Amino acid sequence: MRIALAGNPNSGKTTMFNALTGRNEKIGNWAGVTVDRKEFAIKKNYSDTSEELIAVDLPGAYSMSPFTSEESVTSGYVKNEHPDAIINIVDATNLSRSLFFTTQLLELGIPVVVALNKSDVNEKKDTKIDEKMLSEMLGCPVIKTVSVNDSGLKEVVSAAVKLKGTEQKAPYSVGNINLHDKAEVERSDRKRFDFV
């Protein structure tokens, strides 16, 4: 089973990838550190299944519309390689910025689990996110995680495994759009922004 790790730059994707796989890929507090996808097996202690799980660390993206080379890699992989599930790593300290990309992932039909990463920072600031309500709004599991200390990682992987073979439905509809028609793209983006 292939599980894509997708999210905005600096959301903690590679930190989660390193924790799940035991790798030591380069991380940084700036965009563009991960510029190509990386794949490696998830360690057995993060899953209750005997099936081999492969984590695919994708470059950070703000949109599935490929405006940068990183977004081209991410969009191309998710749309053409069809992973079995997507763990959407969302920076819990900047939720509104992250959710536009989340809405685009939900439209693809691939099962999505949202990992509210950096939840510890919110708790220190006494900022609360109701993950149950967010899950109901998005129509997918939402799980608090802290990648730097493994908090919530087994839960997020287990949720992704449980969703294998299901079809994700976005909680709204943009219909089939012509990506070459700027007006259509702008209308669909407005629907996403209104939802967020």
N, C-alpha and C positions, 0 to 999 in steps of 0.2 A: 504494500500500500504506500502510495506517495502522498505526502502531506506538504503542501506549499506553505511557507512562512512569508506572509506578505503584509506590508504596512508602509506608512510614511517613513522618510528618512529619520534616523535617530529615535526610533520608537522602541528599540531593543530587540529587533529581529535577530541580529547576529549573536547577541548575548544569549538569547533563547536557544538558537541553533547550537552554540558551543555547549550550553548546559545539557541539552537533549542528546548530543552526539559525543561529547567528550573531546571535541575538537578545540583548537585554539586559533580560530580565524580572527583576523585583525578587526578591532572595533574602534570607534572614535566618536567624539562628541560633535560631529559635523556630517553634513550630507555627502554622499559620494564615496564612502569607504568601501561599500560592497558595490561593485560595478558589473559583476557577472553572477550567475547562479552557482551555488555550491550544493552538492548532494552527499549525504552520508547517513548511515543507519542510526536510528534512534536506539539508545541503550535500553536493554530489556527492563530495567527497573522503572521505566516511565510508562509501561504498558502491561496490561493483563492478558494480551493476546499472544499467541504463538506465531502469528504472521509477522514477517519482517516489515518493519516500518522505516521508510526513508524520509528524512526531512530535507526539504529543498529550500535553501536560504536564497531569497530573491532580493535584488536591489530595491532600495526604497523608492516609493512612487507616491505622488499625490493624486494621480489620475490614471485610469486605464487608457486614456488617449495618449499615445506616445509622443510627448513633446521633448523628452530627453532620451539619451541612449539607455539610461537605467530604466526608464519607463517602458522603452521598447522591449528590453529583455523581460521585464516582469509581465507586461501585457502579452507578449508573444508566447511565453511559457504557459501562462494561465489559460489563454484562449486556444492554443494549439496543442499543448501536451495533455490537457485535461487531467490535472491531479485528482486523486480520489477525494480530497478534502483540502480546505484552506483554513489555516489558523491565521486570522487577521490580527496582527499585533497592533494595538491601539495605545497611544500614549494617553493614559488616564488623566494626566495633568493638562492636556490640551485636547479634550474630547471633540469639541466642535470642528476643529481643523481635520481631525482624523476621519470623521464619519462620512464625508463626501466620498472618499475612496471606498469605505465600507459599503456604501449604497451601490457603487458600481460593481463590487464583487458579488453582492447579493443577486444582481441581475443576471449573472452568468449561468445559474442553474447548478453550480457546484456547491456541495455542502460547505457552510462557513461556520466557524466557531470564532467568536471575538474574545481575544485575550486582553483584558484591561490591564495593561502592563504599567509598572511604576505606581501601583496602587498604594504602596507604602508612603510615597511622597504626599499623596492626597491625605492619607490618614494623619500624617504629621501636621498638615495644614488644617486639619479638621474639616476637609472637604469630602462630602459623601456623594457617591454615585450609586443609585439604586439599580444594581445589575439585573435584578428580576424584572423590573419595569422596562429597562433597556432591552432585555431579551424579548419581552413580549412585543415591544414596538418594532424591533428588527426582524423578529421571526426566526431567531437562531440563538443557540446557547451563548451566554456572556459569562466569562469567568475571570475573577480577579487574579492577577499574576504579579510576581516580582521575580523577574528572570535572574537577577544577580544572586538570589538566595534559594532558587528552585521552588519558591512558593507558588502553588497552583499549577505547576507544569504537568504533573501526572494527570490531574483532572482535565486539563485542556486537551491533552493527547487522547485520553479515554473518550472524551466527548467527540473528538474528530473521528475516532475509530467507530463509534456507535452510529455515526451519520453516513458511513460508507454505503454507497448504493442508493442513497436518497436524493431527491431533487430539491434544491433550494428555490424558494420563491421570494422575490422582493415584496415588501409590504405595500407597494404602489406599482404603477405601470407607466413606463415610458414608451412602450410599443417598440416595433421594429423601426430603427432610425437609419437613415442614410448618413454615414459618418463623413461623407464628402459634402453634405449640405449644411453649411454653417448655421443657418436659421434653425434647422431641426436639432442640431447638436445643442445649440443655446437653449431651445425649449426644454429638451430633456434635462439639461444641467439645472435649469430653473426648478424643475420638479424635484430633483435631488436636493437642491439647496432648501426648497420649501419644506421638504420632509425633515431635513436635518435641523 
